[in-house]
Amino acid sequence: HRIELVRLGGRYYFCDVGFGGPSPSGALLVEDGYEEEMEGRRFRVERMDEYWWRMGMCREEGFEPLIEFTLQPQDPVEFAPLAGYYSTTPLSKFVANRVLNLRTEKGRKSIFNDVYTLEEDGKVTETAIRDTEDLWRIVREEFGIRI
């Protein structure tokens, strides 16, 4: 995954709201041990070593790492081989599963395989997708995608 970092006032912020799933909905300061709550979830940033950082979620059962990253700039060409691999290999969750995420003002909407999930104001509702017609209706009405 290619994350978005923003440098502002000499500090870095993890600003990758497109990461999907349980991720920060806003800018998260990249500072060792920094924690912040967003939309009812608590996130933490940890420094792993001289180059690598980890961002994850604080849960009752402990820290759940979500992504590791570096502050070192990367050339776009460095992403091409892995992007090609993960968009074609049957081992990729994006090839083996139906995945769709959309962040909203009140939370997020997502589809994972045959389940539509709506999160609003901390409340989670899951609905089974019955068939192809139901899937296309949800994609059109809830995500605004017309195919």
MIDO-474345 format. One record per residue (C-alpha): residue in one letter; y, x negated, z. Coordinates in steps of 0.2 Angstrom, whole numbers. Example, Ala and Ser with C-alpha at 12.3 -4.5 7.8 and 13.67 -1.06 7.14 Angstrom:
residues 2
<node r="A" py="-22" px="-62" pz="39"/>
<node r="S" py="-5" px="-68" pz="36"/>
This chain:
residues 147
<node r="H" py="0" px="0" pz="0"/>
<node r="R" py="17" px="-6" pz="-4"/>
<node r="I" py="28" px="-2" pz="11"/>
<node r="E" py="47" px="0" pz="11"/>
<node r="L" py="57" px="-11" pz="23"/>
<node r="V" py="76" px="-11" pz="25"/>
<node r="R" py="86" px="-25" pz="32"/>
<node r="L" py="102" px="-18" pz="41"/>
<node r="G" py="113" px="-28" pz="53"/>
<node r="G" py="100" px="-43" pz="53"/>
<node r="R" py="86" px="-31" pz="59"/>
<node r="Y" py="71" px="-24" pz="49"/>
<node r="Y" py="66" px="-6" pz="49"/>
<node r="F" py="50" px="2" pz="43"/>
<node r="C" py="56" px="16" pz="31"/>
<node r="D" py="41" px="21" pz="22"/>
<node r="V" py="41" px="39" pz="24"/>
<node r="G" py="29" px="40" pz="9"/>
<node r="F" py="15" px="32" pz="18"/>
<node r="G" py="7" px="49" pz="21"/>
<node r="G" py="-4" px="55" pz="35"/>
<node r="P" py="2" px="52" pz="53"/>
<node r="S" py="17" px="40" pz="49"/>
<node r="P" py="34" px="39" pz="55"/>
<node r="S" py="46" px="52" pz="48"/>
<node r="G" py="61" px="41" pz="49"/>
<node r="A" py="66" px="22" pz="51"/>
<node r="L" py="56" px="13" pz="64"/>
<node r="L" py="63" px="-3" pz="71"/>
<node r="V" py="52" px="-19" pz="67"/>
<node r="E" py="53" px="-27" pz="84"/>
<node r="D" py="38" px="-33" pz="94"/>
<node r="G" py="33" px="-19" pz="107"/>
<node r="Y" py="46" px="-7" pz="100"/>
<node r="E" py="40" px="12" pz="102"/>
<node r="E" py="48" px="28" pz="96"/>
<node r="E" py="43" px="46" pz="96"/>
<node r="M" py="45" px="56" pz="80"/>
<node r="E" py="39" px="74" pz="77"/>
<node r="G" py="29" px="73" pz="93"/>
<node r="R" py="20" px="57" pz="88"/>
<node r="R" py="23" px="40" pz="97"/>
<node r="F" py="24" px="25" pz="86"/>
<node r="R" py="23" px="6" pz="90"/>
<node r="V" py="27" px="-10" pz="81"/>
<node r="E" py="18" px="-26" pz="86"/>
<node r="R" py="19" px="-43" pz="80"/>
<node r="M" py="2" px="-51" pz="76"/>
<node r="D" py="7" px="-69" pz="72"/>
<node r="E" py="21" px="-79" pz="64"/>
<node r="Y" py="20" px="-68" pz="48"/>
<node r="W" py="11" px="-52" pz="51"/>
<node r="W" py="16" px="-36" pz="60"/>
<node r="R" py="6" px="-20" pz="64"/>
<node r="M" py="13" px="-2" pz="65"/>
<node r="G" py="2" px="11" pz="73"/>
<node r="M" py="2" px="27" pz="84"/>
<node r="C" py="0" px="28" pz="102"/>
<node r="R" py="-13" px="41" pz="107"/>
<node r="E" py="-20" px="46" pz="124"/>
<node r="E" py="-36" px="36" pz="120"/>
<node r="G" py="-26" px="21" pz="115"/>
<node r="F" py="-16" px="12" pz="101"/>
<node r="E" py="-22" px="17" pz="83"/>
<node r="P" py="-16" px="4" pz="70"/>
<node r="L" py="-11" px="12" pz="54"/>
<node r="I" py="-4" px="-3" pz="43"/>
<node r="E" py="-2" px="-21" pz="44"/>
<node r="F" py="13" px="-29" pz="34"/>
<node r="T" py="23" px="-45" pz="32"/>
<node r="L" py="42" px="-47" pz="31"/>
<node r="Q" py="40" px="-59" pz="17"/>
<node r="P" py="46" px="-52" pz="0"/>
<node r="Q" py="32" px="-49" pz="-13"/>
<node r="D" py="34" px="-49" pz="-32"/>
<node r="P" py="29" px="-32" pz="-40"/>
<node r="V" py="16" px="-41" pz="-50"/>
<node r="E" py="6" px="-45" pz="-34"/>
<node r="F" py="2" px="-26" pz="-32"/>
<node r="A" py="-5" px="-23" pz="-49"/>
<node r="P" py="-23" px="-29" pz="-47"/>
<node r="L" py="-26" px="-20" pz="-31"/>
<node r="A" py="-17" px="-4" pz="-37"/>
<node r="G" py="-28" px="-4" pz="-52"/>
<node r="Y" py="-43" px="-7" pz="-42"/>
<node r="Y" py="-39" px="7" pz="-29"/>
<node r="S" py="-35" px="19" pz="-43"/>
<node r="T" py="-52" px="18" pz="-51"/>
<node r="T" py="-65" px="12" pz="-39"/>
<node r="P" py="-77" px="26" pz="-32"/>
<node r="L" py="-75" px="17" pz="-15"/>
<node r="S" py="-56" px="22" pz="-14"/>
<node r="K" py="-52" px="37" pz="-4"/>
<node r="F" py="-40" px="41" pz="-18"/>
<node r="V" py="-53" px="42" pz="-31"/>
<node r="A" py="-67" px="50" pz="-20"/>
<node r="N" py="-56" px="63" pz="-12"/>
<node r="R" py="-43" px="76" pz="-16"/>
<node r="V" py="-27" px="69" pz="-7"/>
<node r="L" py="-10" px="77" pz="-7"/>
<node r="N" py="4" px="74" pz="6"/>
<node r="L" py="22" px="81" pz="7"/>
<node r="R" py="34" px="78" pz="21"/>
<node r="T" py="45" px="93" pz="25"/>
<node r="E" py="60" px="95" pz="37"/>
<node r="K" py="49" px="103" pz="50"/>
<node r="G" py="34" px="92" pz="48"/>
<node r="R" py="22" px="90" pz="33"/>
<node r="K" py="10" px="98" pz="21"/>
<node r="S" py="-6" px="90" pz="16"/>
<node r="I" py="-22" px="93" pz="6"/>
<node r="F" py="-38" px="83" pz="10"/>
<node r="N" py="-53" px="88" pz="0"/>
<node r="D" py="-55" px="107" pz="3"/>
<node r="V" py="-43" px="109" pz="18"/>
<node r="Y" py="-24" px="113" pz="17"/>
<node r="T" py="-15" px="107" pz="33"/>
<node r="L" py="2" px="113" pz="38"/>
<node r="E" py="11" px="104" pz="52"/>
<node r="E" py="28" px="112" pz="58"/>
<node r="D" py="37" px="109" pz="74"/>
<node r="G" py="21" px="100" pz="82"/>
<node r="K" py="10" px="115" pz="78"/>
<node r="V" py="-5" px="112" pz="66"/>
<node r="T" py="-13" px="125" pz="55"/>
<node r="E" py="-28" px="121" pz="44"/>
<node r="T" py="-34" px="133" pz="31"/>
<node r="A" py="-50" px="131" pz="20"/>
<node r="I" py="-47" px="130" pz="1"/>
<node r="R" py="-59" px="143" pz="-6"/>
<node r="D" py="-60" px="139" pz="-24"/>
<node r="T" py="-51" px="131" pz="-39"/>
<node r="E" py="-39" px="146" pz="-41"/>
<node r="D" py="-34" px="145" pz="-22"/>
<node r="L" py="-31" px="126" pz="-24"/>
<node r="W" py="-19" px="128" pz="-39"/>
<node r="R" py="-10" px="142" pz="-30"/>
<node r="I" py="-7" px="131" pz="-14"/>
<node r="V" py="-2" px="116" pz="-25"/>
<node r="R" py="10" px="127" pz="-34"/>
<node r="E" py="17" px="138" pz="-20"/>
<node r="E" py="17" px="125" pz="-6"/>
<node r="F" py="20" px="108" pz="-15"/>
<node r="G" py="31" px="115" pz="-29"/>
<node r="I" py="19" px="106" pz="-42"/>
<node r="R" py="16" px="116" pz="-58"/>
<node r="I" py="2" px="109" pz="-70"/>
